[in-house]
Amino acid sequence: MTRIRFHRELDELKHRILAMAGMAEQAVDLAVQAYSQRDPVLCQRVIAGEAGVNRAEREVDEFAVDLLAMQQPMAIDLRFILAVIKINADLERVGDQAVNIVQRVMNTIELPPSTLPVDIPAMATRVRAMVRDALRSFIDGDPELAKHVLEADDEIDRMNHEAFAALSRYMQSQPDGAVQALDALSIARNLERVADHATNIAEDVIFWIRGADVRHGAGQRSAGI
Amino acid sequence: MATAVEVRDLKAWFGKTEALHGINMSVEARHATAVIGPSGCGKSTFIRCLNRMHETNPEAKADGKVEVGGTDIYKMPAVDVRRKVGMVFQKPNPFPTMTIYDNVAAGLKLNGTRKRRTLDEVVERSLQQAALWDEVKDVLKKKSGASLSGGQQQRLCIARALAVSPDVMLMDEPASALDPISTAKIEDLIFELKQKLTIVIVTHNMQQASRVAEFTGFFLMGNLIEFDKTEKIFTNPSDKRTEDYITGRFG
């Protein structure tokens, strides 16, 4: 083994992005809890945590760019750093989506509760599983698990479309609950975007390990997907 | 794309030690091909077989086929081979007592060219091709090759090789002894030269290979492990041994 220092720095980069991933994942978990429990304190925790995610994004990017400039990585090391830079941006946006969700929750808890024809917690459970699997595939360098994340995205898209249809009908039939329905619609959309970011992370893991660009359905055969 | 150099089952020995174990490679015309690998992998031996420099060592021999422009170079006089296939070495080696002009004209004079006007034209053209003309045009016959800087000496050696109009230029770590500015000039020069001729470059500097070459071959222990487009080799090599080498996991 040569270039020991460089490979230690790659490990350090991985640790840093995983720490950031923990923050983003926790923000989504708290946002979903805040929705279920109508808890303004949890909402404030998510909002307060955003600065940490943003700071971590800048630090990870700076470290990754330094490694590109100073170490001129090749092959799988180059792909790893490029994947980290992209995953970093996705994680920051996951944090943004969590903030968007709690902003809607804070709006909702000011209003009387209503029984909406959409199961946000069920959708959130699946989205959180996608995020967890995407990050697990990154930790383990497991393109097969990443492939499952890509497949799971179709189910989230379907749930989002169903939520849209059901809430549209609800707003027509129950105009008094339109604001709550709009908030729920927005939260479903935010969760669907979190799932999209998990999908992006999974695609980056496949790029890192297999060297194949499978974005937008391309290159899946060459990647063994 | 046309093939400039076709190598088939090339083996080379130093005494009884087999240094190359049957290399096959098609070198594309008017492109740069980089040869990389750890020390002792056979990359310099390989390119020295492409203009029969290898056999100048009395202990050395080679077997197999090397065709340049469709002609088997092992069935031609060696002196004709070296006219078709020029070579530049790691350490610039201008003739130290000759003027800059005579350094460039040396190959032509050896080939019997005596006409002053022809020599003048070729010297100027070669120095321009080697991106050295502007720096030396006023001292061509006043200064010796050895008076130039290291980078200038290397470009002088390139001009000397270009003067006999080779089809192929072999470069054995041409910039490894040069500073970054001189290295950049050599790399720019390679970019220009490959519009007109074929370049095979041995380098330890993988960034250099990725900057100058369209194709790259990775050698290990006398075998060509992988040969592919340079971007493939450096972003997603097919062979684990290539990946381990270029990512510094061994070597």
Interface residues (C-beta under 8 A of the other chain):
Chain A: M1 T2 R3 F6 H7 Q72 P73 M74 A75 I76 D77 L78 R79 G211
Chain B: M206 Q207 S210 F234 T235 N236 P237 T242 E243 I246 T247 G248 R249 F250 G251
